[in-house]
Amino acid sequence: MDVDDNNVFDIPPMKFPGKNDQWISAVAHLFTRCADNLMILNQSMKALDLYKKSLAIYSGLDKHVSLAYTGIAQIYTNKGDLKVAEKYRKLAVIAACEKLTLAKFDVQDGEYGLRVVDDLAVARIDSDPTDTFVDAATELGLIYVQNHECAKALRIFLSLVRLIAEKRESILTHKEKYPHYTPQLADEARLKYYISETLWALGLSHEALEWTEMAYDEAVMYYMRDNSSVEVARTAMQNLAKIYKHFGREDDAKEAALQASRINLDPAKNEFHWVIGHRL
């Protein structure tokens, strides 16, 4: 796949005299949605052009701007250019932030003006995150793992897990601490799995085992009715087989591999509930 390396900021801003920011943002979002559809059709060059045009129309702190940066980051990830992808993942995080939060940080330092994005990400998680921000921060963590910057990834993932726990607690107690973010069923399980993989990459195998087991136990609660939870449950169980084998627990490794093979990607076809250490 060929992708040009032109900086997105090389495109002159498009002007729409007499139109307010809401109208301009909506037009930019239309370009982004069209680009997303082109990505599905594997037409990355055309998609990249539309993402850039979207940003030329409107590049403020906005959900749709974050999604455009996310699309560009995915193009470079698919290409294998992970350092450039990291740049756009960081821009997606910044675009998903509110001006009030962003004003606390100097983001104009360095080639891309992104020196403090890691602190920014955690601070935004601790304030009032949106769904778009949580997604952007998660993807930034994943690109850090791919770029062997696991300590940075771990900090973001742990903050996100804490956020989800607090959000669920606020829902149960009717205290809406984070009104703009609603956790999905598989969010916590998926992040726990990401943490386990990051810990494994850092050589912390015992901790990785613990978090993988937690990821499975979380996902399996919903795997009979949620597609994403099924995927996490099966992937976590497959990974448990690998980790158990690493520790010489051959019987547990075989059992985990067997149970992973029995998890159907169609939630309606999952009729058993296997929890670490015992069956129910």
Backbone as CSV, one residue per row, in Angstrom:
resi,resn,N_x,N_y,N_z,CA_x,CA_y,CA_z,C_x,C_y,C_z
1,MET,0.850,-1.188,0.000,0.000,0.000,0.000,0.881,1.231,0.000
2,ASP,0.690,2.105,-0.931,1.475,3.321,-1.025,0.703,4.484,-0.426
3,VAL,1.357,5.184,0.462,0.770,6.359,1.087,1.788,7.476,0.997
4,ASP,1.363,8.634,0.536,2.324,9.732,0.467,2.621,10.236,1.865
5,ASP,3.777,10.899,2.019,4.205,11.363,3.329,4.045,12.863,3.495
6,ASN,3.169,13.485,2.703,2.939,14.915,2.863,2.325,15.204,4.213
7,ASN,2.832,16.233,4.858,2.259,16.630,6.132,0.857,17.158,5.913
8,VAL,-0.050,16.741,6.787,-1.441,17.140,6.635,-1.600,18.654,6.698
9,PHE,-0.660,19.330,7.372,-0.766,20.777,7.522,-0.299,21.529,6.284
10,ASP,0.171,20.817,5.251,0.578,21.465,4.012,-0.619,21.938,3.198
11,ILE,-1.797,21.442,3.510,-2.996,21.842,2.774,-3.485,23.180,3.318
12,PRO,-3.643,24.181,2.443,-4.139,25.489,2.910,-5.543,25.352,3.500
13,PRO,-5.825,26.047,4.588,-7.172,25.994,5.175,-8.226,26.475,4.181
14,MET,-9.363,25.796,4.166,-10.470,26.194,3.311,-11.352,27.198,4.052
15,LYS,-11.787,28.226,3.372,-12.588,29.281,3.987,-14.038,29.202,3.530
16,PHE,-14.949,29.455,4.465,-16.375,29.477,4.161,-16.972,30.746,4.779
17,PRO,-16.843,31.870,4.103,-17.336,33.143,4.650,-18.829,33.083,4.989
18,GLY,-19.159,33.592,6.137,-20.556,33.662,6.543,-21.083,32.409,7.207
19,LYS,-20.278,31.347,7.287,-20.721,30.101,7.900,-20.128,29.980,9.308
20,ASN,-20.948,29.505,10.251,-20.457,29.372,11.615,-19.679,28.065,11.798
21,ASP,-19.034,27.926,12.973,-18.195,26.760,13.230,-18.980,25.462,13.195
22,GLN,-20.230,25.499,13.649,-21.033,24.280,13.653,-21.270,23.778,12.234
23,TRP,-21.569,24.688,11.317,-21.798,24.301,9.925,-20.507,23.784,9.302
24,ILE,-19.402,24.476,9.557,-18.109,24.072,8.987,-17.683,22.708,9.526
25,SER,-17.884,22.503,10.830,-17.538,21.223,11.431,-18.354,20.088,10.819
26,ALA,-19.624,20.343,10.542,-20.487,19.320,9.947,-20.014,18.943,8.545
27,VAL,-19.573,19.933,7.772,-19.049,19.655,6.430,-17.768,18.827,6.527
28,ALA,-16.903,19.210,7.472,-15.656,18.466,7.656,-15.945,17.020,8.051
29,HIS,-16.938,16.833,8.915,-17.296,15.486,9.348,-17.799,14.648,8.178
30,LEU,-18.505,15.265,7.246,-18.983,14.552,6.064,-17.807,13.993,5.266
31,PHE,-16.741,14.796,5.114,-15.540,14.325,4.423,-14.913,13.147,5.180
32,THR,-14.895,13.250,6.511,-14.308,12.181,7.317,-15.095,10.888,7.172
33,ARG,-16.418,10.978,7.182,-17.249,9.784,7.025,-17.032,9.135,5.671
34,CYS,-16.915,9.954,4.633,-16.642,9.417,3.292,-15.285,8.718,3.264
35,ALA,-14.300,9.315,3.951,-12.971,8.713,4.021,-13.029,7.379,4.760
36,ASP,-13.809,7.319,5.847,-13.968,6.062,6.586,-14.516,4.961,5.683
37,ASN,-15.480,5.311,4.842,-16.054,4.328,3.921,-15.020,3.860,2.903
38,LEU,-14.169,4.771,2.449,-13.104,4.397,1.521,-12.100,3.454,2.185
39,MET,-11.860,3.649,3.478,-10.963,2.742,4.201,-11.530,1.325,4.215
40,ILE,-12.837,1.222,4.400,-13.479,-0.096,4.381,-13.283,-0.768,3.031
41,LEU,-13.275,0.043,1.965,-13.075,-0.468,0.604,-11.600,-0.616,0.241
42,ASN,-10.709,-0.388,1.235,-9.259,-0.518,1.043,-8.709,0.470,0.013
43,GLN,-9.296,1.645,-0.022,-8.820,2.699,-0.926,-8.152,3.789,-0.078
44,SER,-6.978,3.456,0.443,-6.335,4.309,1.441,-5.869,5.642,0.878
45,MET,-5.402,5.668,-0.372,-4.932,6.931,-0.939,-6.060,7.941,-1.064
46,LYS,-7.210,7.481,-1.545,-8.370,8.370,-1.664,-8.860,8.779,-0.270
47,ALA,-8.813,7.835,0.658,-9.235,8.140,2.028,-8.331,9.199,2.648
48,LEU,-7.022,9.049,2.455,-6.077,10.017,3.017,-6.346,11.416,2.479
49,ASP,-6.641,11.510,1.205,-6.938,12.810,0.597,-8.167,13.453,1.244
50,LEU,-9.199,12.642,1.498,-10.411,13.184,2.121,-10.193,13.552,3.588
51,TYR,-9.401,12.755,4.294,-9.095,13.110,5.689,-8.375,14.455,5.738
52,LYS,-7.441,14.657,4.830,-6.692,15.920,4.803,-7.611,17.086,4.444
53,LYS,-8.511,16.860,3.513,-9.455,17.918,3.151,-10.374,18.239,4.331
54,SER,-10.772,17.206,5.061,-11.596,17.430,6.243,-10.886,18.339,7.233
55,LEU,-9.593,18.081,7.454,-8.818,18.885,8.392,-8.524,20.276,7.858
56,ALA,-8.480,20.406,6.532,-8.295,21.733,5.940,-9.549,22.587,6.103
57,ILE,-10.698,21.918,6.182,-11.962,22.635,6.384,-12.098,23.070,7.837
58,TYR,-11.757,22.160,8.760,-11.904,22.488,10.180,-10.915,21.657,10.984
59,SER,-10.088,22.291,11.804,-9.070,21.560,12.560,-9.006,22.028,14.011
60,GLY,-10.159,22.370,14.581,-10.191,22.790,15.978,-10.216,21.600,16.917
61,LEU,-10.538,21.850,18.185,-10.659,20.786,19.172,-12.073,20.229,19.074
62,ASP,-12.197,19.099,18.385,-13.514,18.644,17.978,-13.484,17.125,17.790
63,LYS,-14.595,16.480,18.098,-14.715,15.034,17.925,-14.398,14.615,16.500
64,HIS,-14.944,15.329,15.528,-14.762,14.926,14.140,-13.319,15.111,13.690
65,VAL,-12.651,16.121,14.210,-11.233,16.321,13.905,-10.423,15.157,14.463
66,SER,-10.740,14.746,15.687,-10.059,13.600,16.288,-10.233,12.350,15.441
67,LEU,-11.444,12.147,14.921,-11.703,10.965,14.091,-10.927,11.022,12.780
68,ALA,-10.740,12.217,12.231,-9.945,12.359,11.007,-8.487,12.001,11.274
69,TYR,-7.937,12.496,12.377,-6.564,12.143,12.745,-6.445,10.636,12.994
70,THR,-7.472,10.065,13.602,-7.474,8.625,13.857,-7.420,7.846,12.547
71,GLY,-8.193,8.310,11.557,-8.174,7.646,10.254,-6.809,7.718,9.602
72,ILE,-6.165,8.876,9.658,-4.826,9.022,9.078,-3.838,8.119,9.810
73,ALA,-3.949,8.075,11.145,-3.062,7.215,11.927,-3.208,5.758,11.513
74,GLN,-4.449,5.324,11.238,-4.663,3.940,10.839,-4.027,3.642,9.494
75,ILE,-4.047,4.602,8.597,-3.410,4.417,7.290,-1.917,4.160,7.458
76,TYR,-1.275,4.970,8.293,0.160,4.796,8.504,0.466,3.548,9.322
77,THR,-0.454,3.153,10.204,-0.282,1.896,10.933,-0.315,0.727,9.961
78,ASN,-1.276,0.743,9.045,-1.377,-0.321,8.045,-0.150,-0.369,7.156
79,LYS,0.422,0.791,6.904,1.632,0.874,6.086,2.849,0.340,6.832
80,GLY,2.785,0.355,8.172,3.917,-0.071,8.977,4.788,1.074,9.445
81,ASP,4.363,2.299,9.165,5.112,3.486,9.576,4.577,3.929,10.936
82,LEU,5.024,3.243,11.984,4.413,3.402,13.294,4.767,4.718,13.975
83,LYS,5.924,5.282,13.661,6.291,6.561,14.273,5.405,7.690,13.756
84,VAL,5.120,7.680,12.457,4.202,8.679,11.910,2.792,8.426,12.447
85,ALA,2.415,7.150,12.544,1.103,6.816,13.112,0.986,7.339,14.542
86,GLU,2.064,7.218,15.316,2.044,7.722,16.698,1.780,9.217,16.732
87,LYS,2.388,9.937,15.796,2.166,11.387,15.715,0.686,11.704,15.568
88,TYR,0.015,11.004,14.665,-1.398,11.299,14.427,-2.293,10.776,15.545
89,ARG,-1.874,9.702,16.219,-2.620,9.253,17.400,-2.580,10.344,18.475
90,LYS,-1.442,10.978,18.636,-1.326,12.054,19.621,-2.197,13.239,19.232
91,LEU,-2.212,13.568,17.953,-3.062,14.662,17.495,-4.536,14.345,17.726
92,ALA,-4.898,13.067,17.575,-6.284,12.658,17.830,-6.639,12.870,19.297
93,VAL,-5.695,12.577,20.193,-5.928,12.803,21.623,-6.140,14.286,21.901
94,ILE,-5.269,15.120,21.342,-5.382,16.563,21.574,-6.705,17.097,21.041
95,ALA,-7.095,16.670,19.844,-8.329,17.176,19.239,-9.553,16.783,20.056
96,ALA,-9.460,15.670,20.775,-10.596,15.203,21.576,-10.675,15.889,22.935
97,CYS,-9.720,16.757,23.242,-9.705,17.447,24.532,-10.483,18.751,24.477
98,GLU,-10.956,19.162,25.627,-11.591,20.464,25.730,-10.519,21.547,25.821
99,LYS,-10.845,22.758,25.384,-9.892,23.865,25.434,-9.416,24.127,26.850
100,LEU,-10.309,23.990,27.830,-9.952,24.263,29.212,-8.847,23.334,29.681
101,THR,-8.983,22.050,29.337,-7.959,21.083,29.728,-6.677,21.328,28.961
102,LEU,-6.794,21.544,27.660,-5.633,21.705,26.805,-4.817,22.929,27.194
103,ALA,-5.479,23.962,27.689,-4.792,25.206,28.025,-3.803,25.025,29.165
104,LYS,-3.943,23.950,29.923,-3.047,23.717,31.051,-1.685,23.202,30.606
105,PHE,-1.554,22.841,29.347,-0.345,22.192,28.891,0.290,22.951,27.727
106,ASP,1.625,22.919,27.689,2.354,23.495,26.564,2.508,22.416,25.506
107,VAL,1.699,22.470,24.459,1.753,21.431,23.425,2.460,21.936,22.176
108,GLN,3.213,23.014,22.284,3.892,23.570,21.113,5.386,23.265,21.130
109,ASP,5.820,22.362,21.972,7.235,22.045,22.087,7.590,20.847,21.220
110,GLY,8.700,20.888,20.519,9.133,19.762,19.704,8.592,19.849,18.289
111,GLU,9.067,18.934,17.427,8.734,18.985,15.999,7.232,18.971,15.756
112,TYR,6.531,18.120,16.488,5.097,17.992,16.258,4.275,18.696,17.334
113,GLY,4.952,19.331,18.284,4.220,20.007,19.346,3.455,19.055,20.237
114,LEU,4.065,17.900,20.532,3.326,16.846,21.229,4.074,16.303,22.440
115,ARG,4.940,17.088,23.032,5.820,16.594,24.093,5.041,16.069,25.293
116,VAL,3.964,16.713,25.658,3.301,16.394,26.926,1.980,15.666,26.741
117,VAL,1.793,15.034,25.612,0.513,14.376,25.356,0.222,13.281,26.376
118,ASP,1.242,12.592,26.863,1.010,11.519,27.832,0.407,12.070,29.121
119,ASP,0.971,13.161,29.636,0.391,13.791,30.821,-0.994,14.346,30.508
120,LEU,-1.141,14.887,29.316,-2.435,15.427,28.892,-3.488,14.326,28.874
121,ALA,-3.116,13.162,28.338,-4.056,12.051,28.236,-4.553,11.635,29.615
122,VAL,-3.621,11.456,30.544,-4.015,11.017,31.883,-4.832,12.090,32.585
123,ALA,-4.449,13.354,32.414,-5.207,14.437,33.035,-6.629,14.492,32.498
124,ARG,-6.788,14.291,31.201,-8.121,14.336,30.593,-8.961,13.160,31.073
125,ILE,-8.323,12.014,31.233,-9.028,10.856,31.768,-9.558,11.169,33.164
126,ASP,-8.772,11.911,33.932,-9.156,12.227,35.303,-10.193,13.345,35.397
127,SER,-10.464,14.028,34.292,-11.420,15.130,34.359,-12.798,14.674,33.879
128,ASP,-13.137,14.929,32.631,-14.467,14.580,32.121,-14.332,14.108,30.677
129,PRO,-13.888,12.884,30.464,-13.591,12.417,29.108,-14.843,12.133,28.294
130,THR,-14.697,12.215,26.984,-15.748,11.816,26.057,-15.422,10.436,25.505
131,ASP,-16.403,9.809,24.862,-16.151,8.521,24.217,-15.005,8.641,23.210
132,THR,-15.005,9.732,22.445,-13.964,9.925,21.429,-12.593,10.010,22.069
133,PHE,-12.495,10.724,23.190,-11.205,10.833,23.860,-10.732,9.479,24.373
134,VAL,-11.627,8.713,24.997,-11.250,7.407,25.533,-10.744,6.510,24.405
135,ASP,-11.423,6.515,23.276,-10.980,5.709,22.131,-9.614,6.170,21.645
136,ALA,-9.412,7.490,21.543,-8.141,8.033,21.051,-7.005,7.698,22.016
137,ALA,-7.267,7.807,23.317,-6.240,7.493,24.305,-5.885,6.007,24.275
138,THR,-6.894,5.165,24.094,-6.645,3.720,23.995,-5.767,3.406,22.790
139,GLU,-6.091,3.994,21.648,-5.303,3.744,20.432,-3.884,4.277,20.577
140,LEU,-3.720,5.387,21.276,-2.365,5.898,21.521,-1.577,4.894,22.360
141,GLY,-2.226,4.323,23.371,-1.556,3.306,24.170,-1.125,2.111,23.337
142,LEU,-1.983,1.695,22.422,-1.652,0.540,21.578,-0.477,0.829,20.650
143,ILE,-0.413,2.046,20.130,0.699,2.379,19.239,1.995,2.472,20.040
144,TYR,1.902,2.888,21.297,3.083,2.882,22.163,3.617,1.461,22.338
145,VAL,2.708,0.506,22.525,3.133,-0.883,22.668,3.861,-1.332,21.408
146,GLN,3.303,-1.023,20.245,3.931,-1.405,18.989,5.287,-0.729,18.790
147,ASN,5.437,0.465,19.352,6.701,1.194,19.240,7.635,0.922,20.424
148,HIS,7.316,-0.123,21.202,8.148,-0.548,22.329,8.307,0.537,23.386
149,GLU,7.256,1.313,23.582,7.213,2.311,24.654,6.145,1.873,25.657
150,CYS,6.378,0.696,26.237,5.341,0.028,27.022,5.016,0.754,28.320
151,ALA,5.992,1.426,28.926,5.718,2.134,30.177,4.689,3.239,29.954
152,LYS,4.800,3.939,28.820,3.824,4.982,28.490,2.447,4.373,28.272
153,ALA,2.413,3.256,27.560,1.134,2.592,27.292,0.476,2.142,28.585
154,LEU,1.267,1.563,29.475,0.726,1.019,30.723,0.075,2.115,31.561
155,ARG,0.691,3.273,31.594,0.139,4.379,32.384,-1.248,4.789,31.867
156,ILE,-1.383,4.854,30.556,-2.670,5.228,29.968,-3.715,4.142,30.203
157,PHE,-3.353,2.876,29.964,-4.305,1.781,30.134,-4.799,1.687,31.584
158,LEU,-3.884,1.819,32.543,-4.283,1.749,33.952,-5.217,2.894,34.317
159,SER,-4.951,4.079,33.773,-5.834,5.221,34.026,-7.221,4.980,33.453
160,LEU,-7.276,4.365,32.275,-8.563,4.092,31.647,-9.357,3.035,32.420
161,VAL,-8.678,2.017,32.934,-9.365,1.008,33.741,-9.949,1.645,34.988
162,ARG,-9.190,2.520,35.623,-9.703,3.224,36.805,-10.916,4.080,36.443
163,LEU,-10.843,4.736,35.292,-11.955,5.564,34.824,-13.230,4.733,34.689
164,ILE,-13.131,3.565,34.059,-14.317,2.738,33.836,-14.906,2.277,35.162
165,ALA,-14.034,1.884,36.094,-14.523,1.449,37.410,-15.256,2.591,38.107
166,GLU,-14.691,3.792,38.027,-15.332,4.941,38.671,-16.629,5.316,37.966
167,LYS,-16.640,5.176,36.647,-17.846,5.497,35.894,-18.979,4.549,36.269
168,ARG,-18.689,3.274,36.350,-19.717,2.315,36.729,-20.209,2.570,38.142
169,GLU,-19.310,2.936,39.032,-19.689,3.255,40.398,-20.602,4.477,40.433
170,SER,-20.287,5.478,39.597,-21.103,6.696,39.570,-22.493,6.418,39.029
171,ILE,-22.583,5.470,38.090,-23.893,5.090,37.553,-24.728,4.403,38.625
172,LEU,-24.093,3.493,39.375,-24.805,2.749,40.411,-25.282,3.657,41.541
173,THR,-24.494,4.684,41.826,-24.853,5.585,42.933,-25.545,6.850,42.443
174,HIS,-25.841,6.884,41.137,-26.520,8.030,40.531,-25.716,9.326,40.651
175,LYS,-24.409,9.164,40.705,-23.517,10.329,40.732,-22.751,10.357,39.420
176,GLU,-23.228,11.143,38.477,-22.637,11.173,37.144,-21.353,11.995,37.127
177,LYS,-20.248,11.365,37.522,-18.966,12.066,37.517,-18.466,12.290,36.106
178,TYR,-18.750,11.350,35.195,-18.286,11.444,33.815,-19.492,11.385,32.877
179,PRO,-20.223,12.475,32.704,-21.472,12.442,31.943,-21.284,12.212,30.443
180,HIS,-20.067,12.386,29.927,-19.870,12.291,28.480,-19.251,10.974,28.037
181,TYR,-19.053,10.069,28.970,-18.468,8.778,28.613,-19.302,7.651,29.194
182,THR,-19.723,6.720,28.352,-20.502,5.564,28.779,-19.741,4.294,28.428
183,PRO,-19.246,3.540,29.402,-18.490,2.316,29.101,-19.360,1.296,28.375
184,GLN,-18.766,0.602,27.420,-19.418,-0.515,26.767,-19.102,-1.792,27.552
185,LEU,-19.835,-2.854,27.287,-19.696,-4.066,28.085,-18.270,-4.609,28.100
186,ALA,-17.592,-4.553,26.950,-16.274,-5.177,26.851,-15.121,-4.228,27.151
187,ASP,-15.402,-2.964,27.443,-14.326,-1.981,27.584,-13.322,-2.359,28.664
188,GLU,-13.814,-2.696,29.832,-12.903,-2.988,30.938,-12.109,-4.266,30.675
189,ALA,-12.770,-5.283,30.154,-12.076,-6.541,29.851,-11.005,-6.336,28.799
190,ARG,-11.325,-5.564,27.772,-10.348,-5.323,26.708,-9.122,-4.583,27.239
191,LEU,-9.356,-3.569,28.065,-8.227,-2.815,28.620,-7.385,-3.672,29.556
192,LYS,-8.038,-4.535,30.318,-7.284,-5.437,31.190,-6.422,-6.379,30.348
193,TYR,-6.951,-6.787,29.197,-6.147,-7.626,28.311,-4.964,-6.840,27.740
194,TYR,-5.204,-5.583,27.347,-4.104,-4.754,26.861,-3.031,-4.588,27.937
195,ILE,-3.469,-4.419,29.181,-2.513,-4.294,30.289,-1.699,-5.577,30.416
196,SER,-2.361,-6.719,30.304,-1.650,-7.992,30.422,-0.604,-8.146,29.328
197,GLU,-0.943,-7.760,28.108,-0.001,-7.857,27.002,1.172,-6.897,27.189
198,THR,0.879,-5.723,27.729,1.932,-4.742,27.969,2.876,-5.224,29.065
199,LEU,2.320,-5.790,30.126,3.142,-6.331,31.198,4.012,-7.489,30.703
200,TRP,3.445,-8.313,29.843,4.212,-9.422,29.256,5.387,-8.881,28.443
201,ALA,5.129,-7.833,27.665,6.200,-7.216,26.868,7.290,-6.618,27.745
202,LEU,6.915,-6.185,28.960,7.884,-5.632,29.900,8.618,-6.717,30.689
203,GLY,8.278,-7.982,30.421,8.920,-9.080,31.120,8.328,-9.388,32.475
204,LEU,7.166,-8.814,32.782,6.507,-9.038,34.072,5.473,-10.147,33.910
205,SER,5.945,-11.375,33.816,5.080,-12.496,33.439,4.054,-12.847,34.504
206,HIS,4.415,-12.760,35.784,3.444,-13.080,36.839,2.293,-12.069,36.840
207,GLU,2.652,-10.801,36.710,1.619,-9.761,36.644,0.765,-9.906,35.389
208,ALA,1.404,-10.284,34.272,0.671,-10.495,33.023,-0.348,-11.611,33.175
209,LEU,0.023,-12.681,33.868,-0.901,-13.786,34.123,-2.112,-13.306,34.911
210,GLU,-1.862,-12.539,35.955,-2.952,-12.055,36.802,-3.936,-11.193,36.010
211,TRP,-3.418,-10.294,35.172,-4.293,-9.401,34.413,-5.005,-10.134,33.278
212,THR,-4.376,-11.160,32.729,-5.043,-11.943,31.685,-6.220,-12.708,32.270
213,GLU,-6.020,-13.286,33.457,-7.117,-13.979,34.129,-8.256,-13.014,34.451
214,MET,-7.913,-11.818,34.903,-8.947,-10.819,35.188,-9.690,-10.417,33.914
215,ALA,-8.958,-10.290,32.812,-9.589,-9.922,31.539,-10.591,-10.979,31.111
216,TYR,-10.197,-12.249,31.236,-11.118,-13.328,30.866,-12.351,-13.341,31.758
217,ASP,-12.139,-13.274,33.074,-13.269,-13.319,34.004,-14.239,-12.164,33.772
218,GLU,-13.705,-11.002,33.376,-14.564,-9.851,33.083,-15.344,-10.091,31.789
219,ALA,-14.672,-10.566,30.751,-15.307,-10.744,29.448,-16.353,-11.853,29.457
220,VAL,-16.072,-12.913,30.218,-16.956,-14.075,30.165,-18.329,-13.774,30.780
221,MET,-18.420,-12.723,31.571,-19.715,-12.353,32.153,-20.712,-11.915,31.083
222,TYR,-20.187,-11.456,29.933,-21.066,-10.907,28.896,-20.956,-11.656,27.568
223,TYR,-20.170,-12.737,27.526,-19.854,-13.324,26.232,-21.016,-14.100,25.604
224,MET,-22.103,-14.261,26.338,-23.265,-14.914,25.752,-24.214,-13.920,25.090
225,ARG,-23.852,-12.604,25.164,-24.729,-11.606,24.544,-23.995,-10.429,23.914
226,ASP,-22.664,-10.442,23.919,-21.918,-9.297,23.399,-20.747,-9.777,22.546
227,ASN,-20.728,-9.367,21.270,-19.697,-9.828,20.336,-18.288,-9.451,20.776
228,SER,-18.118,-8.217,21.243,-16.788,-7.768,21.652,-16.287,-8.558,22.851
229,SER,-17.188,-8.873,23.776,-16.789,-9.650,24.944,-16.358,-11.057,24.544
230,VAL,-17.017,-11.624,23.549,-16.628,-12.945,23.047,-15.194,-12.916,22.530
231,GLU,-14.875,-11.893,21.757,-13.534,-11.787,21.181,-12.478,-11.670,22.277
232,VAL,-12.765,-10.849,23.276,-11.806,-10.686,24.371,-11.656,-11.987,25.149
233,ALA,-12.776,-12.650,25.431,-12.733,-13.889,26.204,-11.887,-14.947,25.499
234,ARG,-12.115,-15.113,24.202,-11.363,-16.144,23.476,-9.884,-15.790,23.377
235,THR,-9.587,-14.511,23.069,-8.194,-14.097,22.955,-7.470,-14.229,24.290
236,ALA,-8.143,-13.837,25.380,-7.529,-13.947,26.705,-7.266,-15.411,27.063
237,MET,-8.214,-16.283,26.751,-8.028,-17.686,27.070,-6.894,-18.301,26.248
238,GLN,-6.789,-17.910,24.971,-5.672,-18.370,24.147,-4.339,-17.914,24.734
239,ASN,-4.329,-16.687,25.239,-3.105,-16.163,25.827,-2.782,-16.858,27.143
240,LEU,-3.827,-17.217,27.889,-3.595,-17.947,29.130,-2.905,-19.282,28.860
241,ALA,-3.296,-19.921,27.779,-2.649,-21.186,27.426,-1.148,-20.977,27.230
242,LYS,-0.788,-19.885,26.575,0.626,-19.560,26.340,1.349,-19.276,27.656
243,ILE,0.700,-18.503,28.526,1.352,-18.116,29.779,1.484,-19.313,30.716
244,TYR,0.431,-20.125,30.804,0.515,-21.319,31.644,1.665,-22.222,31.187
245,LYS,1.797,-22.350,29.879,2.887,-23.175,29.352,4.237,-22.575,29.714
246,HIS,4.338,-21.266,29.688,5.571,-20.571,30.052,5.983,-20.916,31.482
247,PHE,5.000,-21.078,32.363,5.280,-21.394,33.757,5.355,-22.901,34.025
248,GLY,5.267,-23.703,32.968,5.356,-25.140,33.132,4.086,-25.792,33.621
249,ARG,2.976,-25.068,33.552,1.679,-25.598,33.984,0.995,-26.245,32.782
250,GLU,1.505,-27.381,32.372,1.084,-28.011,31.128,-0.394,-28.399,31.135
251,ASP,-0.883,-28.941,32.235,-2.292,-29.337,32.296,-3.206,-28.119,32.165
252,ASP,-2.853,-27.039,32.859,-3.652,-25.818,32.758,-3.590,-25.237,31.349
253,ALA,-2.429,-25.338,30.725,-2.269,-24.821,29.364,-3.165,-25.584,28.391
254,LYS,-3.209,-26.912,28.525,-4.049,-27.720,27.646,-5.533,-27.419,27.872
255,GLU,-5.906,-27.262,29.153,-7.304,-26.957,29.473,-7.712,-25.602,28.922
256,ALA,-6.822,-24.609,29.047,-7.123,-23.275,28.543,-7.256,-23.285,27.026
257,ALA,-6.375,-24.016,26.339,-6.451,-24.108,24.880,-7.753,-24.774,24.453
258,LEU,-8.169,-25.814,25.188,-9.423,-26.498,24.881,-10.604,-25.558,25.073
259,GLN,-10.617,-24.842,26.192,-11.734,-23.928,26.459,-11.783,-22.793,25.441
260,ALA,-10.626,-22.314,25.010,-10.594,-21.258,23.996,-11.221,-21.739,22.699
261,SER,-10.954,-22.989,22.345,-11.497,-23.544,21.104,-13.007,-23.715,21.161
262,ARG,-13.564,-23.774,22.377,-15.005,-23.974,22.546,-15.788,-22.660,22.574
263,ILE,-15.092,-21.549,22.636,-15.774,-20.255,22.658,-16.160,-19.879,21.244
264,ASN,-17.446,-19.760,21.007,-17.955,-19.447,19.670,-18.051,-17.938,19.508
265,LEU,-17.658,-17.424,18.344,-17.716,-15.990,18.107,-19.153,-15.479,17.988
266,ASP,-20.096,-16.395,17.853,-21.516,-16.034,17.897,-21.985,-16.165,19.342
267,PRO,-22.243,-15.043,20.027,-22.596,-15.121,21.452,-23.752,-16.052,21.751
268,ALA,-24.717,-16.144,20.835,-25.904,-16.967,21.080,-25.573,-18.457,21.159
269,LYS,-24.413,-18.844,20.645,-24.035,-20.254,20.628,-23.146,-20.641,21.805
270,ASN,-22.869,-19.717,22.691,-22.045,-20.013,23.862,-22.943,-20.455,25.002
271,GLU,-22.849,-21.733,25.348,-23.751,-22.318,26.335,-23.059,-22.671,27.643
272,PHE,-21.760,-22.453,27.724,-21.062,-22.794,28.963,-20.418,-21.549,29.545
273,HIS,-20.076,-21.638,30.811,-19.463,-20.519,31.518,-18.290,-21.081,32.305
274,TRP,-17.080,-20.844,31.811,-15.880,-21.403,32.433,-15.101,-20.272,33.072
275,VAL,-14.906,-20.348,34.382,-14.170,-19.329,35.120,-12.821,-19.900,35.516
276,ILE,-11.813,-19.032,35.606,-10.465,-19.488,35.920,-10.479,-20.367,37.161
277,GLY,-9.968,-21.599,36.997,-9.831,-22.494,38.142,-11.003,-23.449,38.349
278,HIS,-12.157,-23.120,37.778,-13.307,-24.010,37.964,-14.381,-23.681,36.931
279,ARG,-15.293,-24.621,36.736,-16.422,-24.397,35.831,-17.668,-24.105,36.653
280,LEU,-18.586,-23.351,36.021,-19.902,-23.144,36.643,-20.940,-23.876,35.811
